[in-house]
Amino acid sequence: MHIWDYREKDLKKTTWGRRYILENMINYGPGRRKISLSQVKKEWDKLHIDPLRRNLLRFLIWGKK
């Protein structure tokens, strides 16, 4: 994953930045990293992700539709 509009080092310092990194990893692919399940569960209500991906993740994480 590559964020071209911000420095990732600076983003990791804020909660908004960490959420932004997580959203980009979900929406555009994580690259060589892994997406943290605990972080996804923690930020679930605040994440802006594609509705189809949201439904898929909801099913994979919690087993619900």
PDB file as gemmi writes it, atoms N, CA and C in Angstrom:
CRYST1    1.000    1.000    1.000  90.00  90.00  90.00 P 1                      
ATOM      1  N   MET A   1       0.839  -1.173   0.000  1.00  0.00           N  
ATOM      2  CA  MET A   1       0.000   0.000   0.000  1.00  0.00           C  
ATOM      3  C   MET A   1       0.884   1.236   0.000  1.00  0.00           C  
ATOM      4  N   HIS A   2       0.486   2.201  -0.782  1.00  0.00           N  
ATOM      5  CA  HIS A   2       1.257   3.436  -0.865  1.00  0.00           C  
ATOM      6  C   HIS A   2       0.305   4.617  -0.761  1.00  0.00           C  
ATOM      7  N   ILE A   3       0.522   5.463   0.214  1.00  0.00           N  
ATOM      8  CA  ILE A   3      -0.277   6.682   0.370  1.00  0.00           C  
ATOM      9  C   ILE A   3       0.530   7.814  -0.238  1.00  0.00           C  
ATOM     10  N   TRP A   4       0.032   8.359  -1.314  1.00  0.00           N  
ATOM     11  CA  TRP A   4       0.799   9.349  -2.068  1.00  0.00           C  
ATOM     12  C   TRP A   4       0.549  10.782  -1.624  1.00  0.00           C  
ATOM     13  N   ASP A   5      -0.508  11.040  -0.853  1.00  0.00           N  
ATOM     14  CA  ASP A   5      -0.819  12.419  -0.499  1.00  0.00           C  
ATOM     15  C   ASP A   5      -0.380  12.817   0.912  1.00  0.00           C  
ATOM     16  N   TYR A   6       0.049  11.878   1.723  1.00  0.00           N  
ATOM     17  CA  TYR A   6       0.520  12.165   3.083  1.00  0.00           C  
ATOM     18  C   TYR A   6       1.731  11.299   3.385  1.00  0.00           C  
ATOM     19  N   ARG A   7       2.532  11.743   4.341  1.00  0.00           N  
ATOM     20  CA  ARG A   7       3.628  10.900   4.819  1.00  0.00           C  
ATOM     21  C   ARG A   7       3.072   9.943   5.854  1.00  0.00           C  
ATOM     22  N   GLU A   8       3.271   8.670   5.656  1.00  0.00           N  
ATOM     23  CA  GLU A   8       2.711   7.658   6.545  1.00  0.00           C  
ATOM     24  C   GLU A   8       3.275   7.785   7.961  1.00  0.00           C  
ATOM     25  N   LYS A   9       4.493   8.196   8.071  1.00  0.00           N  
ATOM     26  CA  LYS A   9       5.120   8.382   9.379  1.00  0.00           C  
ATOM     27  C   LYS A   9       4.340   9.417  10.203  1.00  0.00           C  
ATOM     28  N   ASP A  10       3.909  10.489   9.555  1.00  0.00           N  
ATOM     29  CA  ASP A  10       3.129  11.520  10.247  1.00  0.00           C  
ATOM     30  C   ASP A  10       1.702  11.068  10.530  1.00  0.00           C  
ATOM     31  N   LEU A  11       1.142  10.256   9.642  1.00  0.00           N  
ATOM     32  CA  LEU A  11      -0.228   9.781   9.838  1.00  0.00           C  
ATOM     33  C   LEU A  11      -0.362   8.874  11.055  1.00  0.00           C  
ATOM     34  N   LYS A  12       0.652   8.082  11.332  1.00  0.00           N  
ATOM     35  CA  LYS A  12       0.594   7.135  12.440  1.00  0.00           C  
ATOM     36  C   LYS A  12       0.520   7.823  13.802  1.00  0.00           C  
ATOM     37  N   LYS A  13       0.785   9.108  13.854  1.00  0.00           N  
ATOM     38  CA  LYS A  13       0.797   9.832  15.125  1.00  0.00           C  
ATOM     39  C   LYS A  13      -0.598  10.241  15.601  1.00  0.00           C  
ATOM     40  N   THR A  14      -1.588  10.263  14.698  1.00  0.00           N  
ATOM     41  CA  THR A  14      -2.926  10.711  15.066  1.00  0.00           C  
ATOM     42  C   THR A  14      -3.932   9.586  14.883  1.00  0.00           C  
ATOM     43  N   THR A  15      -5.056   9.672  15.599  1.00  0.00           N  
ATOM     44  CA  THR A  15      -6.099   8.655  15.442  1.00  0.00           C  
ATOM     45  C   THR A  15      -6.737   8.743  14.066  1.00  0.00           C  
ATOM     46  N   TRP A  16      -6.924   9.989  13.561  1.00  0.00           N  
ATOM     47  CA  TRP A  16      -7.468  10.140  12.215  1.00  0.00           C  
ATOM     48  C   TRP A  16      -6.545   9.499  11.186  1.00  0.00           C  
ATOM     49  N   GLY A  17      -5.262   9.673  11.366  1.00  0.00           N  
ATOM     50  CA  GLY A  17      -4.286   9.126  10.435  1.00  0.00           C  
ATOM     51  C   GLY A  17      -4.280   7.611  10.432  1.00  0.00           C  
ATOM     52  N   ARG A  18      -4.337   7.012  11.614  1.00  0.00           N  
ATOM     53  CA  ARG A  18      -4.374   5.555  11.685  1.00  0.00           C  
ATOM     54  C   ARG A  18      -5.647   5.011  11.038  1.00  0.00           C  
ATOM     55  N   ARG A  19      -6.768   5.710  11.224  1.00  0.00           N  
ATOM     56  CA  ARG A  19      -8.028   5.312  10.600  1.00  0.00           C  
ATOM     57  C   ARG A  19      -7.928   5.456   9.077  1.00  0.00           C  
ATOM     58  N   TYR A  20      -7.296   6.526   8.616  1.00  0.00           N  
ATOM     59  CA  TYR A  20      -7.113   6.770   7.184  1.00  0.00           C  
ATOM     60  C   TYR A  20      -6.273   5.661   6.548  1.00  0.00           C  
ATOM     61  N   ILE A  21      -5.216   5.256   7.225  1.00  0.00           N  
ATOM     62  CA  ILE A  21      -4.379   4.165   6.733  1.00  0.00           C  
ATOM     63  C   ILE A  21      -5.187   2.881   6.649  1.00  0.00           C  
ATOM     64  N   LEU A  22      -5.973   2.597   7.674  1.00  0.00           N  
ATOM     65  CA  LEU A  22      -6.794   1.390   7.700  1.00  0.00           C  
ATOM     66  C   LEU A  22      -7.818   1.396   6.562  1.00  0.00           C  
ATOM     67  N   GLU A  23      -8.481   2.523   6.343  1.00  0.00           N  
ATOM     68  CA  GLU A  23      -9.457   2.636   5.252  1.00  0.00           C  
ATOM     69  C   GLU A  23      -8.791   2.391   3.903  1.00  0.00           C  
ATOM     70  N   ASN A  24      -7.621   2.948   3.696  1.00  0.00           N  
ATOM     71  CA  ASN A  24      -6.912   2.746   2.437  1.00  0.00           C  
ATOM     72  C   ASN A  24      -6.485   1.294   2.260  1.00  0.00           C  
ATOM     73  N   MET A  25      -6.080   0.659   3.336  1.00  0.00           N  
ATOM     74  CA  MET A  25      -5.693  -0.747   3.252  1.00  0.00           C  
ATOM     75  C   MET A  25      -6.894  -1.615   2.884  1.00  0.00           C  
ATOM     76  N   ILE A  26      -8.062  -1.305   3.419  1.00  0.00           N  
ATOM     77  CA  ILE A  26      -9.255  -2.082   3.112  1.00  0.00           C  
ATOM     78  C   ILE A  26      -9.747  -1.794   1.694  1.00  0.00           C  
ATOM     79  N   ASN A  27      -9.820  -0.527   1.324  1.00  0.00           N  
ATOM     80  CA  ASN A  27     -10.381  -0.154   0.028  1.00  0.00           C  
ATOM     81  C   ASN A  27      -9.464  -0.455  -1.152  1.00  0.00           C  
ATOM     82  N   TYR A  28      -8.159  -0.288  -0.988  1.00  0.00           N  
ATOM     83  CA  TYR A  28      -7.239  -0.414  -2.117  1.00  0.00           C  
ATOM     84  C   TYR A  28      -6.275  -1.586  -2.010  1.00  0.00           C  
ATOM     85  N   GLY A  29      -6.360  -2.371  -0.963  1.00  0.00           N  
ATOM     86  CA  GLY A  29      -5.483  -3.514  -0.786  1.00  0.00           C  
ATOM     87  C   GLY A  29      -4.346  -3.190   0.156  1.00  0.00           C  
ATOM     88  N   PRO A  30      -3.965  -4.144   0.994  1.00  0.00           N  
ATOM     89  CA  PRO A  30      -2.944  -3.891   2.009  1.00  0.00           C  
ATOM     90  C   PRO A  30      -1.507  -3.960   1.507  1.00  0.00           C  
ATOM     91  N   GLY A  31      -1.308  -4.426   0.300  1.00  0.00           N  
ATOM     92  CA  GLY A  31       0.069  -4.578  -0.183  1.00  0.00           C  
ATOM     93  C   GLY A  31       0.702  -5.780   0.487  1.00  0.00           C  
ATOM     94  N   ARG A  32       1.833  -5.578   1.113  1.00  0.00           N  
ATOM     95  CA  ARG A  32       2.526  -6.683   1.775  1.00  0.00           C  
ATOM     96  C   ARG A  32       2.221  -6.771   3.262  1.00  0.00           C  
ATOM     97  N   ARG A  33       1.397  -5.889   3.750  1.00  0.00           N  
ATOM     98  CA  ARG A  33       1.065  -5.876   5.177  1.00  0.00           C  
ATOM     99  C   ARG A  33      -0.186  -6.685   5.456  1.00  0.00           C  
ATOM    100  N   LYS A  34      -0.487  -6.845   6.737  1.00  0.00           N  
ATOM    101  CA  LYS A  34      -1.721  -7.491   7.160  1.00  0.00           C  
ATOM    102  C   LYS A  34      -2.605  -6.460   7.838  1.00  0.00           C  
ATOM    103  N   ILE A  35      -3.906  -6.625   7.657  1.00  0.00           N  
ATOM    104  CA  ILE A  35      -4.869  -5.729   8.281  1.00  0.00           C  
ATOM    105  C   ILE A  35      -5.189  -6.283   9.658  1.00  0.00           C  
ATOM    106  N   SER A  36      -5.107  -5.443  10.665  1.00  0.00           N  
ATOM    107  CA  SER A  36      -5.345  -5.849  12.041  1.00  0.00           C  
ATOM    108  C   SER A  36      -6.843  -6.018  12.291  1.00  0.00           C  
ATOM    109  N   LEU A  37      -7.257  -7.225  12.661  1.00  0.00           N  
ATOM    110  CA  LEU A  37      -8.657  -7.508  12.932  1.00  0.00           C  
ATOM    111  C   LEU A  37      -9.159  -6.717  14.128  1.00  0.00           C  
ATOM    112  N   SER A  38      -8.358  -6.595  15.152  1.00  0.00           N  
ATOM    113  CA  SER A  38      -8.785  -5.852  16.339  1.00  0.00           C  
ATOM    114  C   SER A  38      -8.983  -4.373  16.028  1.00  0.00           C  
ATOM    115  N   GLN A  39      -8.139  -3.819  15.173  1.00  0.00           N  
ATOM    116  CA  GLN A  39      -8.284  -2.413  14.802  1.00  0.00           C  
ATOM    117  C   GLN A  39      -9.529  -2.213  13.942  1.00  0.00           C  
ATOM    118  N   VAL A  40      -9.833  -3.159  13.057  1.00  0.00           N  
ATOM    119  CA  VAL A  40     -11.038  -3.063  12.236  1.00  0.00           C  
ATOM    120  C   VAL A  40     -12.278  -3.099  13.122  1.00  0.00           C  
ATOM    121  N   LYS A  41     -12.306  -4.009  14.087  1.00  0.00           N  
ATOM    122  CA  LYS A  41     -13.451  -4.094  15.002  1.00  0.00           C  
ATOM    123  C   LYS A  41     -13.592  -2.827  15.829  1.00  0.00           C  
ATOM    124  N   LYS A  42     -12.482  -2.276  16.269  1.00  0.00           N  
ATOM    125  CA  LYS A  42     -12.506  -1.074  17.100  1.00  0.00           C  
ATOM    126  C   LYS A  42     -13.023   0.135  16.331  1.00  0.00           C  
ATOM    127  N   GLU A  43     -12.629   0.293  15.071  1.00  0.00           N  
ATOM    128  CA  GLU A  43     -12.960   1.459  14.267  1.00  0.00           C  
ATOM    129  C   GLU A  43     -14.139   1.219  13.318  1.00  0.00           C  
ATOM    130  N   TRP A  44     -14.838   0.094  13.436  1.00  0.00           N  
ATOM    131  CA  TRP A  44     -15.854  -0.321  12.475  1.00  0.00           C  
ATOM    132  C   TRP A  44     -16.894   0.764  12.179  1.00  0.00           C  
ATOM    133  N   ASP A  45     -17.435   1.405  13.182  1.00  0.00           N  
ATOM    134  CA  ASP A  45     -18.499   2.392  12.979  1.00  0.00           C  
ATOM    135  C   ASP A  45     -17.996   3.681  12.327  1.00  0.00           C  
ATOM    136  N   LYS A  46     -16.717   3.928  12.391  1.00  0.00           N  
ATOM    137  CA  LYS A  46     -16.157   5.180  11.878  1.00  0.00           C  
ATOM    138  C   LYS A  46     -15.513   5.036  10.501  1.00  0.00           C  
ATOM    139  N   LEU A  47     -15.379   3.812  10.004  1.00  0.00           N  
ATOM    140  CA  LEU A  47     -14.695   3.578   8.732  1.00  0.00           C  
ATOM    141  C   LEU A  47     -15.583   3.932   7.543  1.00  0.00           C  
ATOM    142  N   HIS A  48     -14.992   4.576   6.552  1.00  0.00           N  
ATOM    143  CA  HIS A  48     -15.672   4.887   5.294  1.00  0.00           C  
ATOM    144  C   HIS A  48     -15.155   3.914   4.240  1.00  0.00           C  
ATOM    145  N   ILE A  49     -15.892   2.810   4.077  1.00  0.00           N  
ATOM    146  CA  ILE A  49     -15.490   1.809   3.099  1.00  0.00           C  
ATOM    147  C   ILE A  49     -16.655   1.517   2.161  1.00  0.00           C  
ATOM    148  N   ASP A  50     -16.323   0.955   1.026  1.00  0.00           N  
ATOM    149  CA  ASP A  50     -17.298   0.607   0.004  1.00  0.00           C  
ATOM    150  C   ASP A  50     -18.379  -0.296   0.616  1.00  0.00           C  
ATOM    151  N   PRO A  51     -19.662  -0.049   0.307  1.00  0.00           N  
ATOM    152  CA  PRO A  51     -20.748  -0.839   0.905  1.00  0.00           C  
ATOM    153  C   PRO A  51     -20.645  -2.345   0.645  1.00  0.00           C  
ATOM    154  N   LEU A  52     -20.206  -2.746  -0.535  1.00  0.00           N  
ATOM    155  CA  LEU A  52     -20.063  -4.174  -0.805  1.00  0.00           C  
ATOM    156  C   LEU A  52     -18.939  -4.793   0.026  1.00  0.00           C  
ATOM    157  N   ARG A  53     -17.844  -4.075   0.160  1.00  0.00           N  
ATOM    158  CA  ARG A  53     -16.748  -4.570   1.009  1.00  0.00           C  
ATOM    159  C   ARG A  53     -17.184  -4.616   2.472  1.00  0.00           C  
ATOM    160  N   ARG A  54     -17.948  -3.611   2.886  1.00  0.00           N  
ATOM    161  CA  ARG A  54     -18.447  -3.580   4.258  1.00  0.00           C  
ATOM    162  C   ARG A  54     -19.303  -4.817   4.536  1.00  0.00           C  
ATOM    163  N   ASN A  55     -20.189  -5.170   3.597  1.00  0.00           N  
ATOM    164  CA  ASN A  55     -21.023  -6.354   3.780  1.00  0.00           C  
ATOM    165  C   ASN A  55     -20.193  -7.622   3.825  1.00  0.00           C  
ATOM    166  N   LEU A  56     -19.190  -7.724   2.958  1.00  0.00           N  
ATOM    167  CA  LEU A  56     -18.317  -8.891   2.965  1.00  0.00           C  
ATOM    168  C   LEU A  56     -17.550  -8.999   4.279  1.00  0.00           C  
ATOM    169  N   LEU A  57     -16.975  -7.894   4.727  1.00  0.00           N  
ATOM    170  CA  LEU A  57     -16.228  -7.917   5.991  1.00  0.00           C  
ATOM    171  C   LEU A  57     -17.129  -8.227   7.174  1.00  0.00           C  
ATOM    172  N   ARG A  58     -18.336  -7.670   7.171  1.00  0.00           N  
ATOM    173  CA  ARG A  58     -19.293  -7.958   8.247  1.00  0.00           C  
ATOM    174  C   ARG A  58     -19.576  -9.455   8.304  1.00  0.00           C  
ATOM    175  N   PHE A  59     -19.748 -10.065   7.143  1.00  0.00           N  
ATOM    176  CA  PHE A  59     -20.010 -11.501   7.086  1.00  0.00           C  
ATOM    177  C   PHE A  59     -18.793 -12.292   7.551  1.00  0.00           C  
ATOM    178  N   LEU A  60     -17.592 -11.909   7.110  1.00  0.00           N  
ATOM    179  CA  LEU A  60     -16.386 -12.647   7.485  1.00  0.00           C  
ATOM    180  C   LEU A  60     -16.030 -12.488   8.965  1.00  0.00           C  
ATOM    181  N   ILE A  61     -16.239 -11.309   9.503  1.00  0.00           N  
ATOM    182  CA  ILE A  61     -15.846 -11.060  10.888  1.00  0.00           C  
ATOM    183  C   ILE A  61     -16.882 -11.577  11.875  1.00  0.00           C  
ATOM    184  N   TRP A  62     -18.133 -11.208  11.655  1.00  0.00           N  
ATOM    185  CA  TRP A  62     -19.177 -11.542  12.625  1.00  0.00           C  
ATOM    186  C   TRP A  62     -20.134 -12.622  12.153  1.00  0.00           C  
ATOM    187  N   GLY A  63     -20.077 -13.035  10.887  1.00  0.00           N  
ATOM    188  CA  GLY A  63     -20.962 -14.070  10.368  1.00  0.00           C  
ATOM    189  C   GLY A  63     -22.390 -13.594  10.163  1.00  0.00           C  
ATOM    190  N   LYS A  64     -22.577 -12.281   9.980  1.00  0.00           N  
ATOM    191  CA  LYS A  64     -23.911 -11.705   9.793  1.00  0.00           C  
ATOM    192  C   LYS A  64     -24.009 -11.104   8.403  1.00  0.00           C  
ATOM    193  N   LYS A  65     -25.248 -10.949   7.958  1.00  0.00           N  
ATOM    194  CA  LYS A  65     -25.479 -10.243   6.690  1.00  0.00           C  
ATOM    195  C   LYS A  65     -25.813  -8.826   6.932  1.00  0.00           C  
TER     196      LYS A  65                                                      
END                                                                             
